[in-house]
């Protein structure tokens, strides 16, 4: 028995070393050593088991196609979210550690921070910052039934999510395609600020390619129809998926509904038909309709329709979507302020900006405080 136990312990240690090497652990250590002040950490399996009570079911935050997320408490009492994926792409296995390090360098207030990973197991685990207020899916499809969500709050969440995706596409180096944009992958913090999460389907865009072939992945109802035909994942695939999220914010309906006729099962198809037949009011959420700002709603709807274009090249970029949503968000908060850039410049004698500076004495940073109050009203049912 003693000999067997010693043998098993040695085999277990060798397995851990083999997995660590296969997942690019040594490359990751070199990357970390090469950059000073990096907060990214390589966790041991034992540390994560201890943090999650050996991955107890009571610690489960959510389950999905890519794996299970657990709430964990580290030794320093920091609360984290531990993602235990089901599988890893064997093709990129040895690059996993390096890719995780690149993702850990992403620094955007509307993107969930990747804190570390565990590479000494067969399927690597990821450790993220813990976001307290659940998902956008929960807010739209469950909370909305008891506490209506103001249009301004919906618009702000849409803008923050779009801005995060635009950052991944345009500012991250190398650019990153999320690959699975949906409400359950948009988390909300204590102030209902949106944080895009779950890069299980993410792809780092090769420096010498604008697009690349990959196995079909993602979630039904959000998948780019062009991607389904070609298996070419591009930044415009994220744009299409975000268009569906925008529809859910406007209508309060799920991306797929298995009740009714075949045409009504897809929210995107139902929405396009409603737009073409001037039936938009029929599918809008009651709270959105009650605010009566039909000009604003029409503009948001037109933007969503552009995102859902069947041809990817005819969709706007995420940066263009974020810019348009920001303009619409401001028009909702301050309808008396001109939002045409040239008109604003001519009236104020200087270019407008969105960095907390004031427009004719009005501090734009107060608008977000107002939005936070609206969001807190949702939480307490006021």
RAPE-V488174 format. One record per backbone hydrogen bond with DSSP energy under -0.5 kcal/mol. CO is the residue of the C=O (numbers start at 1). NH is the residue of the N-H. E is the energy in kcal/mol with one decimal. If there is no record, write none. Layout:
co=CO nh=NH e=E
co=CO nh=NH e=E
This chain:
co=1 nh=5 e=-2.5
co=2 nh=6 e=-2.3
co=3 nh=7 e=-2.4
co=4 nh=8 e=-2.7
co=5 nh=9 e=-2.2
co=6 nh=10 e=-2.2
co=7 nh=11 e=-2.5
co=8 nh=12 e=-2.6
co=9 nh=13 e=-2.2
co=10 nh=14 e=-2.5
co=11 nh=15 e=-2.4
co=12 nh=16 e=-2.1
co=13 nh=17 e=-2.1
co=14 nh=18 e=-2.6
co=15 nh=19 e=-2.8
co=16 nh=20 e=-2.3
co=17 nh=21 e=-2.0
co=18 nh=22 e=-2.8
co=19 nh=23 e=-2.3
co=20 nh=25 e=-2.9
co=21 nh=24 e=-1.6
co=23 nh=97 e=-2.2
co=24 nh=28 e=-2.2
co=25 nh=29 e=-2.3
co=26 nh=30 e=-1.9
co=27 nh=31 e=-2.0
co=28 nh=32 e=-2.5
co=29 nh=33 e=-2.5
co=30 nh=34 e=-1.8
co=31 nh=35 e=-0.6
co=32 nh=35 e=-1.0
co=35 nh=38 e=-0.8
co=41 nh=43 e=-0.7
co=41 nh=117 e=-1.7
co=44 nh=48 e=-1.7
co=45 nh=49 e=-2.4
co=46 nh=50 e=-2.3
co=47 nh=51 e=-2.0
co=48 nh=52 e=-1.5
co=49 nh=54 e=-4.1
co=50 nh=53 e=-0.9
co=51 nh=73 e=-1.8
co=52 nh=56 e=-2.1
co=56 nh=59 e=-2.0
co=57 nh=60 e=-1.4
co=59 nh=71 e=-3.0
co=62 nh=69 e=-2.9
co=64 nh=67 e=-0.6
co=66 nh=86 e=-2.5
co=67 nh=64 e=-2.6
co=68 nh=84 e=-3.3
co=69 nh=61 e=-3.5
co=69 nh=62 e=-1.4
co=70 nh=82 e=-3.2
co=72 nh=80 e=-2.7
co=74 nh=77 e=-2.2
co=78 nh=74 e=-2.7
co=79 nh=130 e=-0.9
co=80 nh=72 e=-2.9
co=80 nh=82 e=-0.5
co=81 nh=83 e=-0.6
co=81 nh=128 e=-3.1
co=82 nh=70 e=-3.1
co=82 nh=84 e=-0.6
co=83 nh=85 e=-0.7
co=83 nh=126 e=-2.1
co=84 nh=68 e=-1.9
co=88 nh=90 e=-0.5
co=89 nh=92 e=-0.8
co=90 nh=93 e=-1.2
co=92 nh=95 e=-0.9
co=93 nh=96 e=-1.5
co=95 nh=99 e=-2.6
co=96 nh=100 e=-2.6
co=97 nh=101 e=-1.9
co=98 nh=102 e=-2.0
co=99 nh=103 e=-2.4
co=100 nh=104 e=-2.0
co=101 nh=105 e=-0.8
co=102 nh=105 e=-1.0
co=103 nh=106 e=-1.4
co=108 nh=111 e=-2.0
co=110 nh=196 e=-3.1
co=113 nh=115 e=-0.7
co=113 nh=129 e=-2.3
co=115 nh=41 e=-1.9
co=116 nh=127 e=-2.7
co=117 nh=43 e=-2.8
co=118 nh=125 e=-1.8
co=122 nh=124 e=-0.6
co=124 nh=85 e=-0.6
co=125 nh=118 e=-2.6
co=126 nh=83 e=-3.1
co=126 nh=128 e=-0.5
co=127 nh=115 e=-2.5
co=127 nh=116 e=-1.6
co=128 nh=81 e=-2.4
co=131 nh=134 e=-0.6
co=134 nh=188 e=-2.3
co=135 nh=139 e=-1.8
co=136 nh=140 e=-2.8
co=137 nh=141 e=-2.6
co=138 nh=142 e=-1.7
co=138 nh=143 e=-2.7
co=139 nh=144 e=-1.3
co=142 nh=145 e=-0.8
co=143 nh=146 e=-1.3
co=143 nh=147 e=-2.6
co=148 nh=150 e=-0.6
co=150 nh=154 e=-2.0
co=151 nh=155 e=-2.7
co=152 nh=156 e=-2.1
co=153 nh=157 e=-2.3
co=154 nh=158 e=-2.2
co=155 nh=159 e=-2.4
co=156 nh=160 e=-2.7
co=157 nh=161 e=-2.2
co=158 nh=162 e=-2.4
co=159 nh=163 e=-2.8
co=160 nh=164 e=-1.8
co=161 nh=165 e=-2.1
co=162 nh=166 e=-2.5
co=163 nh=167 e=-1.9
co=164 nh=168 e=-1.9
co=165 nh=169 e=-2.2
co=166 nh=170 e=-2.7
co=167 nh=171 e=-2.1
co=167 nh=172 e=-2.0
co=168 nh=176 e=-2.7
co=175 nh=205 e=-2.7
co=176 nh=178 e=-0.5
co=177 nh=203 e=-2.4
co=182 nh=185 e=-1.9
co=183 nh=136 e=-1.2
co=183 nh=137 e=-0.9
co=183 nh=186 e=-1.5
co=185 nh=187 e=-0.6
co=185 nh=197 e=-3.2
co=186 nh=136 e=-2.6
co=187 nh=195 e=-2.5
co=188 nh=133 e=-2.1
co=189 nh=192 e=-2.2
co=193 nh=189 e=-1.8
co=195 nh=187 e=-2.9
co=196 nh=112 e=-2.6
co=199 nh=202 e=-1.0
co=203 nh=177 e=-2.7
co=203 nh=205 e=-0.5
co=206 nh=209 e=-1.5
co=212 nh=233 e=-1.5
co=219 nh=222 e=-2.1
co=219 nh=223 e=-0.7
co=224 nh=228 e=-1.9
co=225 nh=229 e=-1.1
co=226 nh=230 e=-2.1
co=227 nh=231 e=-3.0
co=231 nh=214 e=-1.9
co=231 nh=233 e=-0.7
co=232 nh=234 e=-0.6
co=233 nh=212 e=-0.8
co=234 nh=237 e=-1.3
co=234 nh=238 e=-0.8
co=235 nh=239 e=-1.3
co=236 nh=240 e=-1.9
co=237 nh=241 e=-2.0
co=238 nh=242 e=-2.6
co=239 nh=243 e=-1.9
co=240 nh=244 e=-1.5
co=241 nh=245 e=-1.7
co=242 nh=246 e=-2.5
co=243 nh=247 e=-1.6
co=244 nh=248 e=-2.0
co=245 nh=249 e=-1.9
co=246 nh=250 e=-1.7
co=247 nh=251 e=-2.9
co=248 nh=252 e=-2.3
co=250 nh=285 e=-2.5
co=255 nh=267 e=-2.5
co=261 nh=265 e=-0.5
co=262 nh=265 e=-0.9
co=265 nh=257 e=-2.5
co=265 nh=267 e=-0.6
co=266 nh=270 e=-2.5
co=267 nh=271 e=-2.6
co=268 nh=272 e=-2.4
co=269 nh=273 e=-2.2
co=270 nh=274 e=-2.1
co=271 nh=275 e=-2.6
co=272 nh=276 e=-2.4
co=273 nh=277 e=-1.7
co=274 nh=279 e=-3.6
co=275 nh=278 e=-1.1
co=279 nh=282 e=-1.3
co=279 nh=283 e=-0.6
co=280 nh=283 e=-1.3
co=280 nh=284 e=-0.8
co=281 nh=284 e=-0.5
co=285 nh=289 e=-2.4
co=286 nh=290 e=-2.3
co=287 nh=291 e=-1.0
co=288 nh=291 e=-0.6
co=289 nh=292 e=-1.4
co=292 nh=294 e=-1.6
co=293 nh=297 e=-2.3
co=294 nh=298 e=-2.5
co=295 nh=299 e=-1.7
co=296 nh=300 e=-2.3
co=297 nh=301 e=-2.4
co=298 nh=302 e=-2.3
co=299 nh=303 e=-1.9
co=300 nh=304 e=-2.4
co=301 nh=305 e=-2.3
co=302 nh=306 e=-1.9
co=303 nh=307 e=-2.0
co=304 nh=308 e=-1.5
co=306 nh=309 e=-1.4
co=310 nh=312 e=-0.6
co=311 nh=314 e=-1.3
co=312 nh=315 e=-1.6
co=317 nh=321 e=-2.1
co=318 nh=322 e=-2.7
co=319 nh=323 e=-2.2
co=320 nh=324 e=-2.2
co=321 nh=325 e=-2.5
co=322 nh=326 e=-2.2
co=323 nh=327 e=-1.9
co=324 nh=328 e=-2.3
co=325 nh=329 e=-2.7
co=326 nh=330 e=-2.1
co=327 nh=331 e=-1.9
co=328 nh=332 e=-1.6
co=329 nh=333 e=-2.0
co=330 nh=334 e=-3.3
co=334 nh=337 e=-2.1
co=339 nh=341 e=-0.6
co=340 nh=344 e=-2.7
co=341 nh=345 e=-2.3
co=342 nh=346 e=-2.2
co=343 nh=347 e=-1.9
co=344 nh=348 e=-2.5
co=345 nh=349 e=-2.2
co=357 nh=364 e=-0.8
co=358 nh=360 e=-0.8
co=359 nh=362 e=-1.6
co=361 nh=363 e=-0.6
co=362 nh=359 e=-2.1
co=362 nh=364 e=-0.6
co=363 nh=366 e=-1.3
co=364 nh=367 e=-1.0
co=364 nh=368 e=-0.6
co=365 nh=368 e=-0.5
co=365 nh=369 e=-0.9
co=366 nh=370 e=-2.1
co=367 nh=371 e=-2.0
co=368 nh=372 e=-2.2
co=369 nh=373 e=-2.0
co=370 nh=374 e=-2.1
co=371 nh=375 e=-2.4
co=372 nh=376 e=-2.5
co=373 nh=377 e=-2.0
co=374 nh=378 e=-1.3
co=375 nh=379 e=-1.5
co=376 nh=380 e=-2.0
co=377 nh=381 e=-0.7
co=377 nh=382 e=-1.9
co=378 nh=381 e=-0.8
